[in-house]
Each structure stands twice: as C-alpha cells, then as structure tokens.
C-alpha cells in the first residue's frame, strides 16, 4: 500500500537517494526537510503517513524532532535512517516510540519497515 512519506535528513544527497528508493517502491513523497525543526513544521502542515528521520542534524537533531512530533501526534510513525552505530542508539529509538532504526543503505529493510507500519 502506497504511503505519503516525509523525509527528514540534512544531506540533500541522502534525501535524493531515499526519495528514489521510496518512489520506485510506489510511495509518495509528502515533503522533505533538511533539519529536525523543518521536519516538525512540515509534519504539522502535511500530516504524512510516515516519517524517515536522520539522527544528527544541525538546528534540531532527529531524536528531539521525533519527540516533538510524537507529542503533537501520538500516532505518528517514525523510522530512523542513519549510518551511526545501531547498538549505541537502538535503546533511545525504542524509548522514543519510533517504529525502528535502519541503516540508510539497507533498502530492503527500510521498505519492509514502511510496508509493515
């Protein structure tokens, strides 16, 4: 089932890569944000089905943005996409209430999480 997805990542190259993967799988890109603050604002304006969120970004990091989104909408679905150490951050991802944490380059895993969300 196609989902409307908000991509939040400070790297335009990563946003484009993620966008390509999602579009190829039949999903719609609801919007793109280059930091957590923009992500929160766009979430409120667009109310997407799902958010892909980077962790380390300027202005507002992904964990702070996810907490703000989930405070605004407890039913929000957020998947963290990062190349950082999964072991180091997986507990915080779970505590926040995100759906999961996947490496940005694990296309199949990203799509499986989105399909099951």
C-alpha positions as CSV (number, residue, x, y, z in Angstrom):
1,X,0.0,0.0,0.0
2,X,1.4,3.4,-1.0
3,X,2.2,5.8,1.8
4,X,2.8,9.5,2.0
5,X,6.2,10.0,3.5
6,X,8.1,12.9,4.9
7,X,11.9,12.7,4.5
8,X,14.0,14.5,7.2
9,X,17.8,14.5,6.5
10,X,20.4,17.2,6.4
11,X,22.1,15.7,3.4
12,X,20.5,16.5,0.0
13,X,22.3,13.5,-1.5
14,X,20.7,11.2,1.1
15,X,17.3,12.8,0.7
16,X,17.5,12.2,-3.0
17,X,18.7,8.6,-2.5
18,X,15.9,7.8,-0.1
19,X,13.3,9.6,-2.3
20,X,14.4,7.5,-5.3
21,X,14.0,4.2,-3.3
22,X,10.6,5.2,-1.9
23,X,9.2,6.4,-5.2
24,X,10.4,3.3,-7.0
25,X,8.5,1.2,-4.4
26,X,5.3,3.2,-5.2
27,X,5.3,5.6,-2.2
28,X,4.6,9.4,-2.5
29,X,7.0,11.9,-1.0
30,X,4.8,14.3,1.0
31,X,7.8,16.6,1.7
32,X,11.5,17.0,2.5
33,X,13.2,18.7,5.4
34,X,16.8,19.5,6.0
35,X,16.7,19.6,9.8
36,X,14.5,18.5,12.7
37,X,12.9,21.9,13.1
38,X,11.7,21.9,9.5
39,X,10.6,18.3,9.9
40,X,8.4,19.1,12.9
41,X,6.8,22.1,11.0
42,X,6.3,20.1,7.8
43,X,4.8,17.2,9.8
44,X,2.2,19.5,11.3
45,X,1.4,21.0,7.9
46,X,1.4,17.8,5.8
47,X,0.4,15.1,8.3
48,X,2.2,12.3,6.4
49,X,1.6,8.6,6.9
50,X,5.2,8.1,7.9
51,X,8.5,10.0,8.6
52,X,12.0,8.9,7.8
53,X,14.3,10.7,10.2
54,X,18.1,11.2,10.3
55,X,19.7,11.4,13.8
56,X,22.4,14.0,13.5
57,X,21.4,17.3,12.0
58,X,22.0,21.0,12.7
59,X,19.4,23.2,14.3
60,X,17.5,20.3,15.7
61,X,18.5,16.6,15.9
62,X,16.3,13.7,14.9
63,X,15.6,12.5,18.4
64,X,14.4,15.9,19.5
65,X,12.3,16.3,16.4
66,X,10.8,12.8,16.8
67,X,9.8,13.6,20.4
68,X,8.1,16.8,19.3
69,X,6.2,15.1,16.5
70,X,5.1,12.3,18.9
71,X,4.0,14.9,21.5
72,X,1.9,16.6,18.7
73,X,0.6,13.3,17.3
74,X,1.0,10.1,19.4
75,X,0.1,8.0,16.4
76,X,2.9,9.3,14.2
77,X,5.1,6.7,12.6
78,X,8.8,7.5,12.5
79,X,11.6,5.4,11.2
80,X,15.2,6.5,11.9
81,X,17.6,6.1,9.0
82,X,21.2,6.6,9.9
83,X,24.6,5.2,9.3
84,X,25.5,5.6,13.0
85,X,26.1,2.6,15.3
86,X,22.8,0.9,15.7
87,X,23.7,-0.7,19.1
88,X,24.5,2.8,20.5
89,X,21.2,4.3,19.5
90,X,18.6,1.5,19.4
91,X,17.5,1.9,23.1
92,X,16.8,5.6,22.6
93,X,14.9,4.9,19.3
94,X,12.7,2.4,21.2
95,X,12.2,4.7,24.2
96,X,11.0,7.5,21.9
97,X,8.4,5.2,20.4
98,X,9.8,5.1,16.8
99,X,9.0,2.1,14.6
100,X,12.6,1.2,14.1
101,X,16.2,2.1,13.2
102,X,17.8,1.1,9.9
103,X,21.0,1.9,8.0
104,X,20.3,4.3,5.2
105,X,21.8,1.8,2.7
106,X,19.6,-1.2,3.8
107,X,16.9,-0.6,1.1
108,X,15.0,-3.9,1.6
109,X,14.9,-3.4,5.4
110,X,13.6,0.2,5.0
111,X,10.9,-0.8,2.7
112,X,9.9,-3.8,4.9
113,X,9.5,-1.5,7.9
114,X,7.5,1.0,5.9
115,X,5.2,-1.7,4.5
116,X,4.6,-3.1,8.0
117,X,4.0,0.3,9.6
